[in-house]
Amino acid sequence: MAIRGADLLLTKDMLDKLTIEDIDIKGKRVFIRADFNVPLDEKLMITDDRRIRSTLPTINYAIDEGAKVILGSHLGRPKGKPEPRYSLAPVAKRLQRLLNKEVAFVSDCVGPDTDSVTRKMRNGDVVLLENLRFHEGEEKNDEGFARCLSALADYYVNDAFGAAHRNHASIVGIPKFLPSVAGFLLKKEVEYLKGVVSRPVRPFVALLGGAKVSGKIGVLEHLMDKVDKVIIGGGMAFTFIKAMGYEVGDSLVEPEMLELAEKIRMDLRKSKVKFYLPVDCVIAQSMEAAAETKIVTTQEIPKGWRALDIGPASVKLFTEAIQDAKTVIWNGPMGVFEMDAFSRGTFAIAHSVADAYAMTIVGGGDTDLAVSRAGVSDAISFISTGGGASLQLLEGKELPGIAALTDKGKGA
């Protein structure tokens, strides 16, 4: 059972930037940078529209205030040129249905046609521009491209938390030319992720998984003196286990991280932070759905076999560690949950986190998907829309997309 009522006591005043509520947008053209980087199937149908839904409060607010709403986003990695499979046309259709309102789709994000459409907009109109990454100037943060985008609008609103760690034209370039504020989603992400770390209700548990230690080092170092327990699962656990001198078979290990992993483990112990690693695991000789599997202790993984999920004893250990928590941050799955044979550990932990009477925050695209597949999304206090962005915020780093916005007190 996730705690929701005390959220604001923990998280207020975490964002020192102006928000969309601080500006008068009636009759103004407002460029909202959204993150509509949604998964598509082979028929180019959207399979998960949560990122679209998460920006609806900002879009609806702008519509209700009588703004002319211009939406920009990226989708996939088209490498600076148009690719039909990365078109935002499916997003326009879904948006139209969700908003119950016409959404005009423009086949480019800059140029004469785009200028013409945006100039003719009426108050409350919504326009979605084609994929920003169809132009190489987006990822290169080209000033000329940013200037062209900014010419479309009077105000800029960043509601794309998932891209806020990127130095791209639509993230840090446009704010050089327009008054720039945060949308409701961006504000909420910062309030939860920064607020829970700065003022956690204890016991505070950090649950980290995923493939590599290197991707979570910054988080571990930043949270070291703030958490009460650290639980490590997923492939990254076996770098720690190998560093302790145990045989891990063919399990994923980062040799260059062994020394640092052991240092972190010892530093946590010195700080009296309880540290948990898997005690058993599900192993196979290959990462295939039909592969033979065994459950062994993490100290008895045979050569030629690799660990691909945590085992039942680890699930019990981790669940007991989570049970008395009042704050839980979870980033990274416990195994290769995309395959049924190696999904039980991740899904069991998802239920354990959901059942905890705690403020529960889930970050990272893979973890978000795991929670959804486990059917417990509604029982989590907050699910972040950002992968790399949420990690950087948890590392205590400033995100370029947030730094570029107008400071409170300066006025827009």
Sequence and secondary structure as in RCSB ss.txt:
>XXXX:A:sequence
MAIRGADLLLTKDMLDKLTIEDIDIKGKRVFIRADFNVPLDEKLMITDDRRIRSTLPTINYAIDEGAKVILGSHL
GRPKGKPEPRYSLAPVAKRLQRLLNKEVAFVSDCVGPDTDSVTRKMRNGDVVLLENLRFHEGEEKNDEGFARCLS
ALADYYVNDAFGAAHRNHASIVGIPKFLPSVAGFLLKKEVEYLKGVVSRPVRPFVALLGGAKVSGKIGVLEHLMD
KVDKVIIGGGMAFTFIKAMGYEVGDSLVEPEMLELAEKIRMDLRKSKVKFYLPVDCVIAQSMEAAAETKIVTTQE
IPKGWRALDIGPASVKLFTEAIQDAKTVIWNGPMGVFEMDAFSRGTFAIAHSVADAYAMTIVGGGDTDLAVSRAG
VSDAISFISTGGGASLQLLEGKELPGIAALTDKGKGA
>XXXX:A:secstr
 B  TTHHHHHTT   B BGGGS  TT EEEEE      B TT  BS  HHHHHTHHHHHHHHHTT EEEEE   
S  TTS  GGG SHHHHHHHHHHHTS  EEES SSSHHHHHHHHT  TT EEEE  GGGSHHHHTT HHHHHHHH
TT SEEEE  GGGTT   IIIIIGGGTS EEE HHHHHHHHHHHHHHHS  SSEEEEE SS STTTHHHHHHHTT
T SEEEE STTHHHHHHHTT   TT    GGGHHHHHHHHHHHHHTT EEE  SEEEEESSS TT  EEEEETT 
  TT EEEEE HHHHHHHHHHHHT SEEEEES SS TTSGGG HHHHHHHHHHHHSSBEEEEESHHHHHHHHHTT
 GGGSSEE S SHHHHHHHTT   HHHHTS BTTS  
